[in-house]
């Protein structure tokens, strides 16, 4: 069964341009290692609230490992607003 990942977080608004470049690098790295294309979204009316979406993931354990590895290598937590976290949620089709 496949699932979809929704990763949401608030970025430091002062670093939004650099964060955008880095998160797009993350999307590329994840696609390169897993074949799963991701999308970056920003909440309407709240531009510092971002979400990555990865759909149709069939091997969740491998995907989560590759995602965490790429996020660590690219230091994406450097752009998350201090005092907040990067939340990873996985949903299966009902």
C-alpha positions as CSV (number, residue, x, y, z in Angstrom):
1,X,0.0,0.0,0.0
2,X,1.3,3.4,-0.9
3,X,1.2,6.5,1.4
4,X,1.8,10.2,1.2
5,X,4.1,12.3,3.3
6,X,3.3,15.8,4.5
7,X,6.2,17.7,6.2
8,X,5.3,21.1,7.5
9,X,7.3,23.7,9.4
10,X,7.7,27.4,9.8
11,X,10.8,29.0,8.3
12,X,12.7,32.0,9.5
13,X,11.3,34.8,7.3
14,X,14.7,36.5,7.1
15,X,16.1,33.4,5.4
16,X,13.2,32.6,3.0
17,X,15.1,33.1,-0.2
18,X,18.0,30.8,0.9
19,X,15.6,28.4,2.5
20,X,13.7,28.1,-0.8
21,X,16.9,27.2,-2.7
22,X,17.8,24.6,0.0
23,X,14.4,23.0,0.1
24,X,14.4,22.7,-3.7
25,X,17.7,21.0,-3.4
26,X,16.2,18.6,-0.8
27,X,13.3,17.8,-3.2
28,X,15.8,17.1,-6.0
29,X,17.9,14.9,-3.7
30,X,14.9,12.9,-2.5
31,X,13.7,12.4,-6.1
32,X,17.2,11.3,-7.1
33,X,17.4,8.6,-4.5
34,X,13.8,7.5,-4.3
35,X,12.2,8.4,-7.6
36,X,9.5,10.3,-5.6
37,X,8.9,13.8,-6.8
38,X,8.0,16.2,-4.1
39,X,6.3,19.6,-4.1
40,X,6.9,22.6,-1.9
41,X,3.9,24.6,-0.8
42,X,3.4,27.7,1.2
43,X,0.3,28.4,3.3
44,X,-2.0,31.0,1.8
45,X,-1.7,34.2,3.8
46,X,1.1,32.8,5.9
47,X,4.2,32.7,3.7
48,X,6.6,31.5,6.4
49,X,4.5,28.3,6.9
50,X,5.8,25.7,4.4
51,X,4.9,22.1,3.5
52,X,6.6,19.5,1.4
53,X,4.4,16.8,-0.1
54,X,5.5,13.4,-1.4
55,X,2.9,11.1,-2.8
56,X,2.7,7.5,-3.8
57,X,5.5,6.3,-1.5
58,X,5.5,2.4,-1.6
59,X,8.6,1.8,0.7
60,X,8.0,4.1,3.6
61,X,11.0,2.8,5.6
62,X,13.5,3.5,2.8
63,X,11.8,6.8,1.9
64,X,12.0,8.0,5.5
65,X,15.7,7.1,5.7
66,X,16.5,8.9,2.4
67,X,14.5,11.9,3.4
68,X,16.2,12.2,6.8
69,X,19.6,11.7,5.3
70,X,19.1,14.4,2.6
71,X,17.6,16.8,5.2
72,X,20.6,16.3,7.5
73,X,23.2,16.7,4.6
74,X,21.5,19.9,3.4
75,X,21.0,21.2,6.9
76,X,17.4,22.2,6.3
77,X,16.8,22.6,10.1
78,X,19.0,25.7,9.9
79,X,16.0,27.5,8.2
80,X,13.3,26.4,10.6
81,X,12.1,29.1,12.9
82,X,13.8,28.8,16.3
83,X,11.5,27.2,18.9
84,X,9.6,25.3,16.3
85,X,10.0,21.9,14.7
86,X,9.8,20.1,11.3
87,X,6.8,17.8,11.5
88,X,6.6,14.6,9.3
89,X,3.2,13.0,8.9
90,X,2.4,9.9,6.8
91,X,-1.1,9.2,5.5
92,X,-2.4,6.0,3.8
93,X,-5.3,5.9,1.4
94,X,-8.5,4.9,3.0
